[in-house]
Amino acid sequence: MKTKVAVTALAALAQDTRLAIFRLLVEAGAAGMPAGGIAAQLGTAAPTLSFHLKELLHAGLIEAEPQGRFIVYRADFNAMNALVGYLTENCCRASGACNPECAPGAAPACAPATKPRRRASAATTAKAALRKTKNAAWCG
């Protein structure tokens, strides 16, 4: 990923509504969501939503697919993973030792879930932290 592309993507996500839209689309996975569903979920007016979706499309973070009278929006997981990879590609390079908290590529690439996830419980959060620790063990 080129620096200019990363800056454009980060700038698009550096706004509350756009970040909320992107996170909602990541939760929705491959199925995506129609614009009306996004608006209803976030309580955003249609013109405002349209503006923010345009910015995310321009940044290459989401995709739009016309389906009849509706447009379904999806997170572009390849672009998301490329951005995370760009941010972590030189992790620990200067120190010569890998820190488990900075483990690029240790966790499997994000793939859309089959169904949207809801807010995690404390037990689920603890399981995710344990999984992250196991994935980072290769840095040991």
N, C-alpha and C positions, 0 to 999 in steps of 0.2 A: 504494500500500500504506500502510496506517495504521501508526503507530508501535507500537501494541499488538500488531498481527499480526506485525510484524517481531520484536518482543521475544519473543513466544511461539515463533516459528520458531527464532530464535537460541538461546533457552534449550533447546529440544529438541535442537539440534545440539551443545550445549556439554557433551556427555557422550560418553565414548569409544565405548561400544557403539553408541549411537544414531548417532553420526557414521559409524562403520564400516558399519552397516546401510544408512544413506542412500547412502553412496558406492558400496556394492555394488549397490544398486538403480539408481543412476545408470549404472553400468557395464552392468547388465543391459538397460537401454533399455526400449523399449515392450513387449517380451515379459514383463518382470517376472520374479519368482521366487516359487515357493511357499514358505511358511514353513519347511517341512522343508529345502529347499535352502539357505535363508539360515542356518538353524541349523547345518547340516552344514558350510557354507563358513566360518562364523565360529567354530564350536566352542562355540556358546552353548546352554545348556539351554532347553528349550521354555517353561517358565514365565517365565524371564528374558526370552527373546525376545518373548513375548507382551506383557509389560509395556512393553518398549521400542517395539514396533510400535504399541501403543495411544498412546503419547506422540507418536510421529511422525504418526500419523493425526490426533490432536487438534490438532497444530500445523499441519495442512494440507499437510505436505510429501510425504506418500505417499498412494496410493489403494489400496483393497483390492477385489478382484473375486472373488466366489465362482465356482469352476469345479468343479462336481460336489462331491466330498468335500473339495476343497482350496480354499484361498484364495490367490490370486496377488496379490502386492504389487508396486506400481510406484512409482517416483519421480514426483512431480507436477512436470514440467518447467516448467509455467507458474508455479507457486508459487516454484520455485527461481529462475527468471529474474526474477520480480518482486522477490524478496528481494535479489538482486544489484543490480538496478536501483535499489531503494530505498537501498542502501548507497552507490551511486555517483552518484545523481542530482544532487548538488550539487558534484561533483568539480571542483576548480579554480575555482569560482565567485568566491571571495574574491580570488584572484590576478589574475583577468582573462585569464590565458593558460593554455592547455591543456597539461598535461604528458603526454607519450606514455605514461607508466606509469599514468596515471589517465585512461583513455579510455572513459567509459561509452558503450556502444552501438557501439564501434568493432569489436568482435568480433561475429560473428553470434550470435544467440541459440542457446543449447544445444538441440539436438534429439537425441532418442535415436539412438544408433548402431544399425546393423543387427545387430551382434554385440558381445558384451562385449569390452573391450580388456584386455590383460594389462599387466603392468608394462613401461614403456617402456625401450627401450635408449638408450644415450647418443646414437646417431644420430637416433632418433626424437625424443628430447627436444630436440635441436638444431634439427630441422626445425620442431617446434612453436614454439620460441622465434622462429625466423625468420618463421613465419606470423603470430605475435602482433605482431611488429615491423611487418610489412607492413600488418596491420589497423589498427594505431595510427598509421599515416603520415598520416591525415587531420588529426591534431592539429597537424602540422608547424609 
